[in-house]
Amino acid sequence: MLQSTLTQIGAAAVVAVCLYAFVAGSWRERFGALVYLAAYLVSFGFGLIAPEHSTLYLLLSDVLCLQTFLFMCWRTTHSWPKWALIGQFICVGVEILTLTHVGGLYSRSFLTIETAAGWGVLLALLIGTIAAAQARRDARRMA
């Protein structure tokens, strides 16, 4: 799974953003980063074990992420969980279309949409973490 330089850069970006969320984020960002990183590792591990069923394992991990971001959106004024939820909806929808063979998605289209939506979720987490760190800095400055 980490054969190319591009996939290694993607994995490093996931780890870096999640570590930054653990260090600088509030409980929302930490929880989102924990679930996102766990889902990434689960889908990565299952992709190594059974590559012929990787879409099904991606669907399972993305549904867990979707439920987590839905829970986080329930009563929050923060906008980043909503953007992450949209990205997860796209991922889950594309995986369902691929598994049911509806829409005629080819592997290149599937990978492109999955990658773009995954980067969108990661970007939403990063923006939320930056906002939480800035809010914490502003609160310290005012006190």
N, C-alpha and C positions, 0 to 999 in steps of 0.2 A: 504494500500500500504506500510506502514511502520511497518508491523507487526513483522518482523524478525530483528534480530540484524544486519544481513548482509545488508539489505536494508537501515537501519538507518545509517550504516557506509558509504554506497554509497551516501546517501543524504548529509551527513556531508561533504564528500569529494567534492561533487559538490559545495556546498555553500562555503567551505573553499578556493577552487581554484578560484572561481569567485570573492570572496572578495579580495583575493590576487591580482588578475588581476586588480580589480578596484583601489587598493591602489598603486601597484608597476608598472603597465603596462602603455604602451602608448595608444593612441586612438584606435589602432587596437585590442589590448588585451581587453580593456574596452568594446569596441563594441561587440567583439566576446563573452565575458563573459556575457554581458547583453542579447544577443540573446539566448545563450545557457541556461542561467538560466531561461529566460522567457519560452523557449520551454520546459524545464524540468518541470516547474510549471504548464504549460498548459496541458501537457500530464499527469501529476500527477493528476491534478484536473479533467480532463475528465475521467481518469481511475477510479476515485471515483464515478463520476456521472453515467457513463455508461460503466461498465467493459466488457460487451459483445462486444463492439465496440472499445476496447482499441487499437487494431492494426491500425484502421483507423485514430484515433486521433494521434497516434505515427507517422504515415505517414505524416499527415498534419504538425505537428511540426517539423519533420525532414526535410521535403521539405523546410520549411522556413529557417532552419539552413543551409541547402545545398545552397540555394540561397545567403544567407549572406556570407558564406565562399567562394563561387564562386566570389562574388563581391569583397571580400577582396583579393582574389588571382589575380585579374585582372591585376593590375600593381604594384606588390610589389616584392621586392627582399627577403623578409622574407620567410622562409620555413615553419613555423608552420601552416599558413592557408592552405597550400597545403596538409599537412598531415591530418589536420582536415577535409578537403574536401574529402579525400579518405575514412576516417571513416564514413562520412555522406553518401557517395555513397554506401558504404556497407550496412548501416542501411536502406536506402531507397530501395535498391535492395531486401534485405531480406523481407522487409515489403510488397513490391509489389508481390514477389513470394508467400508469405503467404496469401495475400488477394485474389490472383487469383488461389490459390491451384495448382500452378505449382511447380514441384520439390519435392513434398511430404515432406515438412518441418514439423517436429513435434514440439510441444510446447517447449520441452526441447532444441531442436536444435535452434529454433527461439530465445529463451531467452539467450542462450549461445552466439550466434553470435551477437545479439543486445547489450548484456552487454560488450563483448570484444570490439566491435567497439565504443561504447559509452565511455568506459575507454580510448580508443585510442585518441578520440577527446579531452577528458579532459586532457590527458597527453600532447597532442600537445599544448593546451592552456597554461598549466603550464610551459612547456619548453619555449614557446614564451614569457611568462611573466618574467621568470627568465632571459632570454637573454636581454629583454628590460630593466630590472632593472640593470643588469650588465653594459649595454651600458650607462645608465644614470650615474651610479657610476663612470665609466671610464671617461665620459665627465666632470664630476665635478672635478675629480682628475687632469685632464689635464688643467683645466681653472685656 
